[in-house]
Amino acid sequence: MKGRPLFPRGRTLMLVVLNGLFGLGVGAAMLLEALEEGSVAMVTILSSTTPVLILPFIWAQTKRAPAPGAWIGAMLVVLCTWLLVF
């Protein structure tokens, strides 16, 4: 694409760096702490619900609802997690 920079600049770069530091860094640290303290099976099941938690944030940020397939997938994740945990 002509005219577009290869790497993000300005505000976009700041958001990417903050996401990498706080989103991925803190999330990975919390996951490792949970694995150290809790049951591996329970931690794995509950950590798989992360994409479900992201859907409302996508909606708030973009002002557009995620696709129906995303909501159906989220409901399936919640249902299957519930079946495995209880």
Residue pairs with C-beta under 8 A, 6 or more apart in sequence:
7 13
8 16
27 50
31 43
31 47
34 43
34 47
35 43
42 85
45 81
45 84
45 85
46 81
46 85
48 77
48 81
49 77
49 78
49 81
51 73
51 74
51 77
52 74
52 77
52 78
55 66
55 70
55 71
55 74
58 66
59 65
59 66
